[in-house]
Amino acid sequence: MIRVVLPYHLRTLARVEGEVEFDLAGAVTVVAVIEALEDRFPMLRGTIRDPVHFRRRPFIRFFACKEDLSLDPPETVLPEAVRSGQEPFLVVGAMAGG
């Protein structure tokens, strides 16, 4: 069971409360989790990654087990704690400004 924590604005858009949970077959990678989210919640398409080039949006960050995975390749396999459901995969809206 994969657990995903979304930022408030994406939870509101997807109409979910709390964590999102789902099973994922195959390799549990960053891109596999994002694709599963977009399949389950089509309204999130284009909000986490660019719909044409499929690159992470500039103000979105990915974290797993207290590590920033935002700049890692999308095919990066997530840590065992995330794959087993012990720890969530975090999609975080980055802060900007002064």
BARO-726639 format. One record per atom (N, C-alpha, C): residue number from 0; residue in three letters; x, y, z. Coordinates in nm, 3 decimals. Layout:
BEGIN
<node NUM; ala; <X; Y; Z>>
...
//
This chain:
BEGIN
<node 0; met; <0.085; -0.118; 0.000>>
<node 0; met; <0.000; 0.000; 0.000>>
<node 0; met; <0.089; 0.124; 0.000>>
<node 1; ile; <0.073; 0.207; -0.098>>
<node 1; ile; <0.147; 0.333; -0.108>>
<node 1; ile; <0.062; 0.443; -0.046>>
<node 2; arg; <0.125; 0.524; 0.036>>
<node 2; arg; <0.058; 0.637; 0.099>>
<node 2; arg; <0.117; 0.765; 0.041>>
<node 3; val; <0.029; 0.857; 0.002>>
<node 3; val; <0.073; 0.984; -0.057>>
<node 3; val; <0.007; 1.098; 0.018>>
<node 4; val; <0.087; 1.197; 0.054>>
<node 4; val; <0.037; 1.319; 0.117>>
<node 4; val; <0.046; 1.430; 0.013>>
<node 5; leu; <-0.068; 1.491; -0.015>>
<node 5; leu; <-0.076; 1.601; -0.111>>
<node 5; leu; <-0.089; 1.734; -0.038>>
<node 6; pro; <-0.044; 1.843; -0.100>>
<node 6; pro; <-0.066; 1.974; -0.038>>
<node 6; pro; <-0.215; 2.009; -0.040>>
<node 7; tyr; <-0.253; 2.099; 0.046>>
<node 7; tyr; <-0.394; 2.135; 0.063>>
<node 7; tyr; <-0.465; 2.166; -0.069>>
<node 8; his; <-0.403; 2.248; -0.154>>
<node 8; his; <-0.471; 2.290; -0.277>>
<node 8; his; <-0.495; 2.171; -0.371>>
<node 9; leu; <-0.406; 2.071; -0.373>>
<node 9; leu; <-0.428; 1.954; -0.458>>
<node 9; leu; <-0.529; 1.858; -0.395>>
<node 10; arg; <-0.531; 1.849; -0.262>>
<node 10; arg; <-0.634; 1.768; -0.195>>
<node 10; arg; <-0.772; 1.827; -0.223>>
<node 11; thr; <-0.781; 1.959; -0.219>>
<node 11; thr; <-0.909; 2.025; -0.248>>
<node 11; thr; <-0.951; 1.999; -0.391>>
<node 12; leu; <-0.860; 2.011; -0.484>>
<node 12; leu; <-0.890; 1.986; -0.625>>
<node 12; leu; <-0.934; 1.841; -0.648>>
<node 13; ala; <-0.868; 1.748; -0.582>>
<node 13; ala; <-0.901; 1.605; -0.598>>
<node 13; ala; <-1.019; 1.563; -0.510>>
<node 14; arg; <-1.063; 1.652; -0.423>>
<node 14; arg; <-1.174; 1.625; -0.331>>
<node 14; arg; <-1.144; 1.506; -0.239>>
<node 15; val; <-1.026; 1.510; -0.177>>
<node 15; val; <-0.987; 1.407; -0.081>>
<node 15; val; <-0.946; 1.474; 0.049>>
<node 16; glu; <-0.957; 1.399; 0.156>>
<node 16; glu; <-0.912; 1.445; 0.286>>
<node 16; glu; <-0.804; 1.350; 0.334>>
<node 17; gly; <-0.703; 1.403; 0.395>>
<node 17; gly; <-0.597; 1.318; 0.448>>
<node 17; gly; <-0.510; 1.257; 0.339>>
<node 18; glu; <-0.449; 1.145; 0.373>>
<node 18; glu; <-0.361; 1.077; 0.280>>
<node 18; glu; <-0.439; 1.002; 0.172>>
<node 19; val; <-0.375; 0.986; 0.058>>
<node 19; val; <-0.428; 0.903; -0.050>>
<node 19; val; <-0.354; 0.770; -0.041>>
<node 20; glu; <-0.427; 0.660; -0.049>>
<node 20; glu; <-0.365; 0.528; -0.043>>
<node 20; glu; <-0.406; 0.446; -0.164>>
<node 21; phe; <-0.311; 0.372; -0.219>>
<node 21; phe; <-0.341; 0.282; -0.330>>
<node 21; phe; <-0.232; 0.178; -0.343>>
<node 22; asp; <-0.266; 0.067; -0.408>>
<node 22; asp; <-0.168; -0.036; -0.439>>
<node 22; asp; <-0.106; -0.004; -0.573>>
<node 23; leu; <0.019; -0.040; -0.587>>
<node 23; leu; <0.092; -0.011; -0.710>>
<node 23; leu; <0.166; -0.137; -0.751>>
<node 24; ala; <0.136; -0.186; -0.870>>
<node 24; ala; <0.205; -0.304; -0.922>>
<node 24; ala; <0.332; -0.261; -0.993>>
<node 25; gly; <0.433; -0.344; -0.990>>
<node 25; gly; <0.558; -0.313; -1.058>>
<node 25; gly; <0.649; -0.229; -0.971>>
<node 26; ala; <0.746; -0.167; -1.036>>
<node 26; ala; <0.845; -0.085; -0.965>>
<node 26; ala; <0.777; 0.038; -0.906>>
<node 27; val; <0.804; 0.065; -0.782>>
<node 27; val; <0.747; 0.182; -0.714>>
<node 27; val; <0.847; 0.296; -0.729>>
<node 28; thr; <0.826; 0.375; -0.834>>
<node 28; thr; <0.913; 0.487; -0.865>>
<node 28; thr; <0.835; 0.617; -0.849>>
<node 29; val; <0.906; 0.728; -0.854>>
<node 29; val; <0.841; 0.859; -0.846>>
<node 29; val; <0.738; 0.872; -0.959>>
<node 30; val; <0.778; 0.840; -1.081>>
<node 30; val; <0.687; 0.855; -1.195>>
<node 30; val; <0.568; 0.759; -1.185>>
<node 31; ala; <0.589; 0.639; -1.133>>
<node 31; ala; <0.478; 0.544; -1.118>>
<node 31; ala; <0.374; 0.596; -1.019>>
<node 32; val; <0.421; 0.658; -0.911>>
<node 32; val; <0.329; 0.715; -0.812>>
<node 32; val; <0.251; 0.831; -0.871>>
<node 33; ile; <0.320; 0.920; -0.942>>
<node 33; ile; <0.253; 1.036; -1.003>>
<node 33; ile; <0.152; 0.990; -1.108>>
<node 34; glu; <0.189; 0.892; -1.190>>
<node 34; glu; <0.095; 0.842; -1.291>>
<node 34; glu; <-0.026; 0.776; -1.226>>
<node 35; ala; <-0.006; 0.704; -1.117>>
<node 35; ala; <-0.118; 0.643; -1.045>>
<node 35; ala; <-0.210; 0.750; -0.988>>
<node 36; leu; <-0.152; 0.857; -0.934>>
<node 36; leu; <-0.234; 0.968; -0.883>>
<node 36; leu; <-0.316; 1.030; -0.996>>
<node 37; glu; <-0.251; 1.056; -1.110>>
<node 37; glu; <-0.322; 1.118; -1.223>>
<node 37; glu; <-0.430; 1.025; -1.280>>
<node 38; asp; <-0.406; 0.894; -1.277>>
<node 38; asp; <-0.509; 0.800; -1.324>>
<node 38; asp; <-0.628; 0.798; -1.230>>
<node 39; arg; <-0.600; 0.798; -1.101>>
<node 39; arg; <-0.707; 0.792; -1.001>>
<node 39; arg; <-0.781; 0.925; -0.987>>
<node 40; phe; <-0.706; 1.035; -1.004>>
<node 40; phe; <-0.763; 1.169; -0.992>>
<node 40; phe; <-0.729; 1.248; -1.118>>
<node 41; pro; <-0.803; 1.231; -1.226>>
<node 41; pro; <-0.771; 1.298; -1.352>>
<node 41; pro; <-0.763; 1.451; -1.341>>
<node 42; met; <-0.831; 1.508; -1.243>>
<node 42; met; <-0.826; 1.653; -1.226>>
<node 42; met; <-0.688; 1.702; -1.183>>
<node 43; leu; <-0.600; 1.611; -1.142>>
<node 43; leu; <-0.464; 1.649; -1.103>>
<node 43; leu; <-0.367; 1.653; -1.221>>
<node 44; arg; <-0.411; 1.604; -1.338>>
<node 44; arg; <-0.323; 1.606; -1.455>>
<node 44; arg; <-0.284; 1.750; -1.487>>
<node 45; gly; <-0.155; 1.771; -1.501>>
<node 45; gly; <-0.104; 1.904; -1.532>>
<node 45; gly; <-0.075; 1.989; -1.410>>
<node 46; thr; <-0.111; 1.943; -1.291>>
<node 46; thr; <-0.087; 2.023; -1.171>>
<node 46; thr; <0.044; 1.988; -1.103>>
<node 47; ile; <0.084; 1.862; -1.114>>
<node 47; ile; <0.208; 1.815; -1.049>>
<node 47; ile; <0.323; 1.817; -1.148>>
<node 48; arg; <0.292; 1.785; -1.273>>
<node 48; arg; <0.394; 1.785; -1.378>>
<node 48; arg; <0.335; 1.842; -1.506>>
<node 49; asp; <0.423; 1.896; -1.588>>
<node 49; asp; <0.383; 1.954; -1.715>>
<node 49; asp; <0.318; 1.848; -1.803>>
<node 50; pro; <0.199; 1.873; -1.859>>
<node 50; pro; <0.129; 1.770; -1.935>>
<node 50; pro; <0.192; 1.739; -2.070>>
<node 51; val; <0.280; 1.823; -2.120>>
<node 51; val; <0.343; 1.799; -2.250>>
<node 51; val; <0.478; 1.728; -2.233>>
<node 52; his; <0.564; 1.783; -2.146>>
<node 52; his; <0.698; 1.728; -2.128>>
<node 52; his; <0.710; 1.636; -2.007>>
<node 53; phe; <0.607; 1.631; -1.924>>
<node 53; phe; <0.600; 1.544; -1.806>>
<node 53; phe; <0.710; 1.574; -1.704>>
<node 54; arg; <0.757; 1.697; -1.700>>
<node 54; arg; <0.855; 1.740; -1.599>>
<node 54; arg; <0.781; 1.797; -1.479>>
<node 55; arg; <0.840; 1.777; -1.363>>
<node 55; arg; <0.783; 1.830; -1.239>>
<node 55; arg; <0.764; 1.980; -1.251>>
<node 56; arg; <0.651; 2.029; -1.202>>
<node 56; arg; <0.626; 2.172; -1.200>>
<node 56; arg; <0.727; 2.241; -1.109>>
<node 57; pro; <0.767; 2.365; -1.141>>
<node 57; pro; <0.872; 2.432; -1.064>>
<node 57; pro; <0.844; 2.446; -0.915>>
<node 58; phe; <0.722; 2.467; -0.874>>
<node 58; phe; <0.693; 2.489; -0.733>>
<node 58; phe; <0.636; 2.367; -0.663>>
<node 59; ile; <0.665; 2.250; -0.717>>
<node 59; ile; <0.626; 2.123; -0.656>>
<node 59; ile; <0.753; 2.048; -0.620>>
<node 60; arg; <0.757; 1.991; -0.501>>
<node 60; arg; <0.872; 1.913; -0.455>>
<node 60; arg; <0.824; 1.775; -0.412>>
<node 61; phe; <0.913; 1.675; -0.421>>
<node 61; phe; <0.883; 1.539; -0.379>>
<node 61; phe; <0.978; 1.499; -0.266>>
<node 62; phe; <0.922; 1.441; -0.161>>
<node 62; phe; <1.001; 1.395; -0.048>>
<node 62; phe; <0.962; 1.253; -0.010>>
<node 63; ala; <1.061; 1.177; 0.035>>
<node 63; ala; <1.037; 1.043; 0.088>>
<node 63; ala; <1.141; 1.018; 0.196>>
<node 64; cys; <1.097; 0.975; 0.312>>
<node 64; cys; <1.187; 0.944; 0.424>>
<node 64; cys; <1.282; 1.061; 0.453>>
<node 65; lys; <1.227; 1.181; 0.456>>
<node 65; lys; <1.300; 1.305; 0.488>>
<node 65; lys; <1.406; 1.341; 0.385>>
<node 66; glu; <1.398; 1.283; 0.266>>
<node 66; glu; <1.492; 1.315; 0.158>>
<node 66; glu; <1.419; 1.382; 0.043>>
<node 67; asp; <1.480; 1.487; -0.010>>
<node 67; asp; <1.424; 1.559; -0.124>>
<node 67; asp; <1.457; 1.481; -0.252>>
<node 68; leu; <1.355; 1.431; -0.320>>
<node 68; leu; <1.373; 1.355; -0.443>>
<node 68; leu; <1.338; 1.438; -0.566>>
<node 69; ser; <1.315; 1.565; -0.548>>
<node 69; ser; <1.266; 1.651; -0.655>>
<node 69; ser; <1.358; 1.656; -0.776>>
<node 70; leu; <1.487; 1.652; -0.756>>
<node 70; leu; <1.581; 1.662; -0.867>>
<node 70; leu; <1.633; 1.526; -0.914>>
<node 71; asp; <1.590; 1.419; -0.847>>
<node 71; asp; <1.629; 1.285; -0.889>>
<node 71; asp; <1.554; 1.246; -1.016>>
<node 72; pro; <1.607; 1.152; -1.094>>
<node 72; pro; <1.536; 1.108; -1.214>>
<node 72; pro; <1.398; 1.051; -1.177>>
<node 73; pro; <1.298; 1.069; -1.264>>
<node 73; pro; <1.163; 1.018; -1.235>>
<node 73; pro; <1.157; 0.867; -1.214>>
<node 74; glu; <1.255; 0.795; -1.266>>
<node 74; glu; <1.259; 0.649; -1.253>>
<node 74; glu; <1.322; 0.603; -1.121>>
<node 75; thr; <1.352; 0.696; -1.033>>
<node 75; thr; <1.411; 0.664; -0.904>>
<node 75; thr; <1.316; 0.576; -0.824>>
<node 76; val; <1.366; 0.461; -0.780>>
<node 76; val; <1.286; 0.369; -0.697>>
<node 76; val; <1.277; 0.429; -0.558>>
<node 77; leu; <1.156; 0.431; -0.505>>
<node 77; leu; <1.134; 0.490; -0.372>>
<node 77; leu; <1.188; 0.398; -0.263>>
<node 78; pro; <1.224; 0.454; -0.147>>
<node 78; pro; <1.278; 0.374; -0.037>>
<node 78; pro; <1.180; 0.265; 0.008>>
<node 79; glu; <1.235; 0.160; 0.067>>
<node 79; glu; <1.155; 0.047; 0.114>>
<node 79; glu; <1.044; 0.091; 0.210>>
<node 80; ala; <1.072; 0.187; 0.296>>
<node 80; ala; <0.971; 0.234; 0.392>>
<node 80; ala; <0.849; 0.292; 0.321>>
<node 81; val; <0.869; 0.354; 0.206>>
<node 81; val; <0.757; 0.408; 0.127>>
<node 81; val; <0.687; 0.294; 0.053>>
<node 82; arg; <0.765; 0.204; -0.005>>
<node 82; arg; <0.708; 0.092; -0.080>>
<node 82; arg; <0.623; 0.002; 0.009>>
<node 83; ser; <0.660; -0.009; 0.136>>
<node 83; ser; <0.586; -0.095; 0.229>>
<node 83; ser; <0.472; -0.023; 0.299>>
<node 84; gly; <0.461; 0.108; 0.279>>
<node 84; gly; <0.353; 0.185; 0.342>>
<node 84; gly; <0.385; 0.236; 0.480>>
<node 85; gln; <0.507; 0.214; 0.528>>
<node 85; gln; <0.545; 0.264; 0.661>>
<node 85; gln; <0.559; 0.416; 0.660>>
<node 86; glu; <0.609; 0.471; 0.551>>
<node 86; glu; <0.629; 0.615; 0.537>>
<node 86; glu; <0.553; 0.663; 0.413>>
<node 87; pro; <0.500; 0.785; 0.416>>
<node 87; pro; <0.431; 0.837; 0.297>>
<node 87; pro; <0.527; 0.901; 0.197>>
<node 88; phe; <0.483; 0.909; 0.074>>
<node 88; phe; <0.548; 0.987; -0.030>>
<node 88; phe; <0.483; 1.124; -0.022>>
<node 89; leu; <0.563; 1.230; -0.013>>
<node 89; leu; <0.510; 1.364; 0.006>>
<node 89; leu; <0.522; 1.446; -0.122>>
<node 90; val; <0.412; 1.505; -0.163>>
<node 90; val; <0.412; 1.604; -0.271>>
<node 90; val; <0.390; 1.737; -0.201>>
<node 91; val; <0.488; 1.825; -0.212>>
<node 91; val; <0.487; 1.949; -0.134>>
<node 91; val; <0.486; 2.069; -0.228>>
<node 92; gly; <0.400; 2.164; -0.198>>
<node 92; gly; <0.400; 2.290; -0.270>>
<node 92; gly; <0.510; 2.378; -0.213>>
<node 93; ala; <0.611; 2.410; -0.294>>
<node 93; ala; <0.726; 2.487; -0.247>>
<node 93; ala; <0.685; 2.630; -0.215>>
<node 94; met; <0.757; 2.689; -0.121>>
<node 94; met; <0.735; 2.828; -0.082>>
<node 94; met; <0.828; 2.917; -0.163>>
<node 95; ala; <0.781; 3.034; -0.197>>
<node 95; ala; <0.864; 3.130; -0.270>>
<node 95; ala; <0.828; 3.270; -0.222>>
<node 96; gly; <0.916; 3.359; -0.247>>
<node 96; gly; <0.888; 3.497; -0.211>>
<node 96; gly; <0.985; 3.549; -0.107>>
<node 97; gly; <0.959; 3.667; -0.060>>
<node 97; gly; <1.052; 3.727; 0.034>>
<node 97; gly; <0.990; 3.766; 0.162>>
//
